[in-house]
């Protein structure tokens, strides 16, 4: 649950003016600023076409809370060339799938389809992301839909837990605001605000087009130049995200809900930005502590009856990130479970992590990554995330090599920062009787 496409930074794509290829990957910066990533795959008959933007809730101002997410909805409401619903219908008719996602740090639109239809997929995403209608009528139509989505979000106590966690963990930056926004901001969106946000953020310089699958690079590049390469717009790149001040106190809040019968607990510490070279060690620490039934926390907490389930890991962001622990248990077992978690962390801090444990974790990550990359959508996601969020395609290309280079000392150095006086904790509990 904590890896939302986190496997994907050093020479910026902005520095690339001509195409360069490595391992069937072609990178190019078009004259208007659009970044292009093409990867030929002859081992499949599928193609993934994705368009990524440095657009997310971290970059919104107070009047725009939730607008990145709202705009994602709007781009499915018809274009200059198509009616609302027409593109989705055409993609599904061809046996493909289409969707989009908005996060704190990015937004992307994607189609997975058979190789004979890749040109159609590219054209559809070109229409959606450069020629949306954004009419007054569609803004008015979409507002109640998004407000209902917000209602469902707020009706889910677990969402409230995570909204509360982020509000506690972040004091300076916009990670403290939920991606979906707030009722008062959504209700006050005007068509002018929506259109201004689109034309100032969905610009060529903030766009990355990714095509992975059974294609020919020259043909794809020509098609992209004839579509995305013709788009005009002012230069825009997301501003630098400020880091949070080091946390030096415990921040805790308890939430009581009548429909809850078990305890849901989130505990986390500040972690390096995804752009920090030290971040890779946290992927390995996550593997050791949480991934699979052989992981430390599963064996020590789940198998021994402290919790009913436990998850965790590195939640990466452009700014200050989080290393999270999330568990579900009986309310009366919360303190014992928390105590055991802190004991395990302290044991590693005092005794270190056995080298063979680190090496085995690295092997599992690499093996899993190899299998994941067999799917064209995962392959494309990794590249798009790398350029958009880390600012460097090498984060993707060199991921396995960076995992191999992680040393036990790298993990142990981060573990030393996990103290009993600098974490954030939120508990979702049954209502008091």
Order of alpha helices (4+ residues) and beta strands (2+ residues): beta-beta-beta-beta-alpha-alpha-beta-beta-alpha-alpha-alpha-alpha-alpha-beta-alpha-beta-beta-alpha-beta-beta-alpha-alpha-alpha-alpha-alpha-alpha-beta
